[in-house]
């Protein structure tokens, strides 16, 4: 029997808990052509080079006919693509506009002003652990914090936050190459339409009655369609990836009790530790929607114009040609220039917010909670191979400090 293509093995749920042996196999051939014409690039320097190459496009309408357009919003929504699915000059114009109320140099205090509120949310979530002997880190901690943060960033009323969970899950699943079935597409389409209708009303309200959040700040400078598409992107990318990052950090530390014990005694370890998790267990495993705009020579292989390209970030992050002993979790690692937040002009827009949430959540979680251990290892994972992370992380706990 002919083995499945390696891309099919990667998106096969059976390999979700540990895809790293597959990534190691991939790296033996830095650029692999699949039978359907898709090219998988898996080694660090090649991935980094392509991600910074203007001949590689994020606009999948540039693909030759016959290739799937994974990740693009369905045309039936009537919305333009969000800026992550555009190239310069459109990308640069939109990203520059969106960045003005989000961070420096135009709004240097925007994120910093969220710190106190995030700390309050973290404290309240952990207070709710009191009297329990087990919790689900995802449902009880790593999901509620980012959804609260992104709603604050957008200016979504607090009472509307619960509605975002189902929408975010459905839209995030549409980025997965395995989600091409009619049911998945219909679910994602329905979620996008419902979320779009909600956001259209909210944006119109913000235009008439400005309030806190970037929707109000951006309303005068963007078309309603562009602002709606941007808000959808920020909800999904700004929420789902951070849920995974917090959960992956918790799981990794509980699997490495020696590092955890050191972390409890050395809180200054937080910065390198979190960066190492972003390398070791990145929340975004690969980018499956780029397209070659010209013939590109990479590691002795020519990727033809119009071909779809997958950039395998998690494989590159464990490339022994770039990182010493890459399968070892090592918070003392030097020169940790990982690709956990991608690179190039499409570097994760929300990376500063995600890092701030991680630094608000992780040290306080392990300062206050006495863990007895994992209740399932491996835990159940989300179906999504791109935004990889546990769907639940049940843990036993034995006490909570003030």
Secondary structure by P-SEA (a helix, b strand, c coil): cccccaaaaaacccccccaaaaaaaaaccccccccccbbbbccaaaaaaaaaccccccccccccccccccccccccccccccccccccaaaaaaaaaaaccccccccccccccaaaaaaaaaaaaaaaaccccccccccccaaaaaaaaaaaaacccccccccaaaaaaaaaaaaccccccaaaaaaaaaaaaaaaaaaaaaaaaaaacccccccccccccccaaaaaaaaaaaaaaacaaaaaaaaaaaaaaaacaaaaaaaaacccaaaaaaaaaaaaccccccccbbbbccccccccccccccbbbbbcaaaaaacccccccccccccccccccccccccccccccaaaaaaaaaaacaaaaaaccccccccccccccccccccccccbbbbbbccccc
